Amino acid sequence: MKGMLDLKHELRVAEEFWDFLGGDGAYHDLLECFERAGIELRPEVDKHFSKFK
């Protein structure tokens, strides 16, 4: 990517990207949402993937 983009001003990933879009703390809030959803939906996900064993 170096040379194609100004990495300091044009490329954001992970925490830097989500906090840029949603404000400070957005990345951690998003991770918490995914964690809660994963815990809640774990039995359903496990049931679905058990078909492929």
N, CA, C and O atoms as a MOPAC input file, in Angstrom:
PM7 MOZYME 1SCF
protein

 N      0.81300 1    -1.19000 1     0.00000 1
 C      0.00000 1     0.00000 1     0.00000 1
 C      0.86500 1     1.26700 1     0.00000 1
 O      0.45200 1     2.33600 1    -0.45000 1
 N      2.07100 1     1.09900 1     0.52000 1
 C      2.95400 1     2.25300 1     0.56300 1
 C      3.19600 1     2.76900 1    -0.84900 1
 O      3.50700 1     1.98900 1    -1.75000 1
 N      3.06000 1     4.03500 1    -1.04200 1
 C      3.22400 1     4.63500 1    -2.35100 1
 C      1.90200 1     4.82800 1    -3.07200 1
 O      1.77100 1     5.71800 1    -3.91200 1
 N      0.92400 1     3.99600 1    -2.74400 1
 C     -0.40000 1     4.12300 1    -3.35300 1
 C     -1.30400 1     5.02900 1    -2.51400 1
 O     -2.14300 1     5.75700 1    -3.04400 1
 N     -1.11600 1     4.96900 1    -1.20900 1
 C     -1.92800 1     5.75000 1    -0.28100 1
 C     -1.01800 1     6.50700 1     0.67600 1
 O      0.11500 1     6.10300 1     0.93700 1
 N     -1.52800 1     7.58800 1     1.18000 1
 C     -0.86000 1     8.27200 1     2.28700 1
 C     -1.29900 1     7.52800 1     3.54500 1
 O     -2.35400 1     7.82200 1     4.10700 1
 N     -0.49400 1     6.56900 1     3.98400 1
 C     -0.88800 1     5.66200 1     5.05400 1
 C     -1.30300 1     6.38000 1     6.33400 1
 O     -2.17500 1     5.89700 1     7.05600 1
 N     -0.70700 1     7.49300 1     6.61700 1
 C     -1.02900 1     8.22100 1     7.84700 1
 C     -2.41000 1     8.88300 1     7.78000 1
 O     -3.05600 1     9.07000 1     8.81100 1
 N     -2.85900 1     9.23200 1     6.59000 1
 C     -4.10100 1     9.98200 1     6.46100 1
 C     -5.20900 1     9.27100 1     5.68800 1
 O     -6.36600 1     9.68300 1     5.77000 1
 N     -4.88800 1     8.22100 1     4.94300 1
 C     -5.88000 1     7.59700 1     4.06900 1
 C     -6.19600 1     6.13700 1     4.39900 1
 O     -7.09800 1     5.56400 1     3.78800 1
 N     -5.50600 1     5.53700 1     5.31500 1
 C     -5.73800 1     4.13300 1     5.62800 1
 C     -5.97700 1     3.97500 1     7.12100 1
 O     -5.14000 1     4.34200 1     7.94500 1
 N     -7.11800 1     3.43100 1     7.44400 1
 C     -7.45400 1     3.17100 1     8.84600 1
 C     -7.96400 1     1.73600 1     8.94200 1
 O     -8.73100 1     1.28400 1     8.09200 1
 N     -7.53600 1     1.02900 1     9.97700 1
 C     -7.98100 1    -0.34600 1    10.18600 1
 C     -8.33200 1    -0.54000 1    11.65000 1
 O     -7.87800 1     0.20000 1    12.52400 1
 N     -9.15000 1    -1.55400 1    11.89300 1
 C     -9.52200 1    -1.97500 1    13.24100 1
 C    -10.00300 1    -0.80900 1    14.10200 1
 O    -10.90100 1    -0.06700 1    13.70700 1
 N     -9.41000 1    -0.65700 1    15.25900 1
 C     -9.86500 1     0.35400 1    16.22400 1
 C     -9.85300 1     1.75600 1    15.63100 1
 O    -10.79100 1     2.52900 1    15.82500 1
 N     -8.80600 1     2.07000 1    14.92300 1
 C     -8.69400 1     3.40600 1    14.33700 1
 C     -9.83000 1     3.66300 1    13.33500 1
 O    -10.37100 1     4.76700 1    13.28400 1
 N    -10.18800 1     2.65400 1    12.54600 1
 C    -11.25600 1     2.78300 1    11.55900 1
 C    -12.60800 1     2.99000 1    12.23500 1
 O    -13.32400 1     3.93900 1    11.91600 1
 N    -12.96100 1     2.09900 1    13.17100 1
 C    -14.28600 1     2.16800 1    13.79500 1
 C    -14.43600 1     3.39500 1    14.67900 1
 O    -15.51700 1     3.98200 1    14.73700 1
 N    -13.38200 1     3.79100 1    15.36300 1
 C    -13.46200 1     5.00700 1    16.17300 1
 C    -13.56600 1     6.24600 1    15.28500 1
 O    -14.19500 1     7.23100 1    15.67100 1
 N    -12.96300 1     6.20600 1    14.11500 1
 C    -13.09500 1     7.30800 1    13.16400 1
 C    -14.55100 1     7.42400 1    12.71000 1
 O    -15.09000 1     8.52700 1    12.62000 1
 N    -15.18400 1     6.28400 1    12.42300 1
 C    -16.57200 1     6.29400 1    11.96300 1
 C    -17.56500 1     6.61300 1    13.07700 1
 O    -18.48700 1     7.40700 1    12.88800 1
 N    -17.37100 1     5.99100 1    14.23500 1
 C    -18.38000 1     6.07400 1    15.29000 1
 C    -18.00600 1     6.89100 1    16.49900 1
 O    -18.81000 1     7.02300 1    17.42200 1
 N    -16.81700 1     7.44200 1    16.52200 1
 C    -16.37800 1     8.21700 1    17.67500 1
 C    -15.57000 1     7.36600 1    18.63600 1
 O    -15.52800 1     6.14100 1    18.52100 1
 N    -14.93500 1     8.03000 1    19.57800 1
 C    -14.08500 1     7.32800 1    20.55100 1
 C    -14.86800 1     6.22800 1    21.26000 1
 O    -15.97700 1     6.45300 1    21.74400 1
 N    -14.27900 1     5.04400 1    21.31300 1
 C    -14.88600 1     3.91000 1    22.00100 1
 C    -15.79200 1     3.06100 1    21.12900 1
 O    -16.27200 1     2.02100 1    21.58000 1
 N    -16.03900 1     3.47300 1    19.89900 1
 C    -16.94800 1     2.72100 1    19.02500 1
 C    -16.43300 1     1.30700 1    18.77300 1
 O    -17.21900 1     0.36000 1    18.73600 1
 N    -15.12600 1     1.15600 1    18.60200 1
 C    -14.54800 1    -0.16600 1    18.33200 1
 C    -14.80800 1    -1.12300 1    19.49100 1
 O    -15.21600 1    -2.26400 1    19.27900 1
 N    -14.57600 1    -0.66500 1    20.69100 1
 C    -14.78500 1    -1.52100 1    21.86700 1
 C    -16.27500 1    -1.82100 1    22.06100 1
 O    -16.63200 1    -2.93000 1    22.45800 1
 N    -17.13500 1    -0.85800 1    21.79100 1
 C    -18.58000 1    -1.09800 1    21.86200 1
 C    -18.99300 1    -2.15800 1    20.85500 1
 O    -19.79900 1    -3.03600 1    21.16400 1
 N    -18.44700 1    -2.07800 1    19.66300 1
 C    -18.74900 1    -3.04900 1    18.61600 1
 C    -18.28900 1    -4.44700 1    19.01200 1
 O    -19.01400 1    -5.42200 1    18.81000 1
 N    -17.09400 1    -4.54700 1    19.57300 1
 C    -16.59700 1    -5.84500 1    20.02600 1
 C    -17.50300 1    -6.43800 1    21.10200 1
 O    -17.76800 1    -7.64000 1    21.09900 1
 N    -17.97600 1    -5.60400 1    22.01800 1
 C    -18.87400 1    -6.07500 1    23.07100 1
 C    -20.18500 1    -6.58700 1    22.48800 1
 O    -20.71600 1    -7.59600 1    22.95200 1
 N    -20.70900 1    -5.90300 1    21.47600 1
 C    -21.94300 1    -6.35400 1    20.82100 1
 C    -21.74800 1    -7.71300 1    20.17400 1
 O    -22.59700 1    -8.59500 1    20.30500 1
 N    -20.63100 1    -7.88700 1    19.47500 1
 C    -20.35900 1    -9.17200 1    18.83400 1
 C    -20.16200 1   -10.27200 1    19.87200 1
 O    -20.58300 1   -11.40900 1    19.66000 1
 N    -19.53200 1    -9.94200 1    20.97600 1
 C    -19.33200 1   -10.93900 1    22.02000 1
 C    -20.66800 1   -11.37800 1    22.62000 1
 O    -20.90600 1   -12.57200 1    22.79700 1
 N    -21.53600 1   -10.42100 1    22.93200 1
 C    -22.85900 1   -10.75400 1    23.49200 1
 C    -23.67300 1   -11.58700 1    22.51200 1
 O    -24.30600 1   -12.56900 1    22.89900 1
 N    -23.65400 1   -11.19200 1    21.24100 1
 C    -24.39700 1   -11.94800 1    20.22300 1
 C    -23.83100 1   -13.36300 1    20.09000 1
 O    -24.58400 1   -14.32800 1    19.96000 1
 N    -22.51100 1   -13.47900 1    20.12300 1
 C    -21.88200 1   -14.79000 1    20.02000 1
 C    -22.24600 1   -15.70400 1    21.17100 1
 O    -22.49500 1   -16.89300 1    20.97300 1
 N    -22.27600 1   -15.15400 1    22.37100 1
 C    -22.64200 1   -15.94800 1    23.54800 1
 C    -24.10300 1   -16.38200 1    23.44500 1
 O    -24.43400 1   -17.53700 1    23.71500 1
 N    -24.96400 1   -15.46000 1    23.05600 1
 C    -26.39300 1   -15.76300 1    22.96600 1
 C    -26.69900 1   -16.76600 1    21.85700 1
 O    -27.55000 1   -17.64000 1    22.02600 1
 N    -26.01700 1   -16.64500 1    20.73700 1
 C    -26.31900 1   -17.48800 1    19.57100 1
 C    -25.45300 1   -18.74200 1    19.48400 1
 O    -25.60200 1   -19.52400 1    18.54500 1
 N    -24.56900 1   -18.94400 1    20.42400 1
 C    -23.64700 1   -20.08300 1    20.38400 1
 C    -24.33600 1   -21.42500 1    20.17900 1
 O    -23.90000 1   -22.20300 1    19.33100 1
 N    -25.40600 1   -21.72600 1    20.93300 1
 C    -26.05800 1   -23.02800 1    20.72700 1
 C    -26.58600 1   -23.20200 1    19.29300 1
 O    -26.45800 1   -24.28100 1    18.71200 1
 N    -27.17000 1   -22.16000 1    18.73300 1
 C    -27.68700 1   -22.22200 1    17.37600 1
 C    -26.56600 1   -22.41200 1    16.35000 1
 O    -26.70400 1   -23.19200 1    15.40800 1
 N    -25.47600 1   -21.70200 1    16.53800 1
 C    -24.33300 1   -21.81500 1    15.62900 1
 C    -23.72000 1   -23.20900 1    15.72200 1
 O    -23.42000 1   -23.83000 1    14.70200 1
 N    -23.53400 1   -23.70000 1    16.94700 1
 C    -22.98100 1   -25.05000 1    17.13500 1
 C    -23.87100 1   -26.09900 1    16.48500 1
 O    -23.37100 1   -27.02500 1    15.84600 1
 N    -25.18700 1   -25.96300 1    16.64000 1
 C    -26.12300 1   -26.91500 1    16.03800 1
 C    -25.99000 1   -26.91800 1    14.51900 1
 O    -25.96700 1   -27.97700 1    13.89100 1
 N    -25.90600 1   -25.73800 1    13.94200 1
 C    -25.78400 1   -25.63700 1    12.48800 1
 C    -24.50000 1   -26.31800 1    11.99400 1
 O    -24.53600 1   -27.09300 1    11.03900 1
 N    -23.37700 1   -26.03000 1    12.64100 1
 C    -22.10000 1   -26.55400 1    12.16400 1
 C    -21.88400 1   -28.02300 1    12.54500 1
 O    -20.99200 1   -28.67400 1    12.00200 1
 N    -22.67500 1   -28.54200 1    13.45300 1
 C    -22.52900 1   -29.96400 1    13.80100 1
 C    -22.87200 1   -30.86600 1    12.61600 1
 O    -22.44200 1   -32.01900 1    12.57600 1
 N    -23.63200 1   -30.36200 1    11.66200 1
 C    -23.99700 1   -31.12600 1    10.46500 1
 C    -22.77100 1   -31.43000 1     9.59700 1
 O    -22.80300 1   -32.36800 1     8.80100 1
 N    -21.72100 1   -30.67200 1     9.73500 1
 C    -20.56300 1   -30.77900 1     8.85300 1
 C    -19.41600 1   -31.60500 1     9.43800 1
 O    -18.33700 1   -31.67100 1     8.84700 1
 N    -19.63700 1   -32.22300 1    10.57200 1
 C    -18.57700 1   -33.02800 1    11.20000 1
 C    -18.47100 1   -34.38400 1    10.56800 1
 O    -17.63300 1   -35.18900 1    10.97300 1

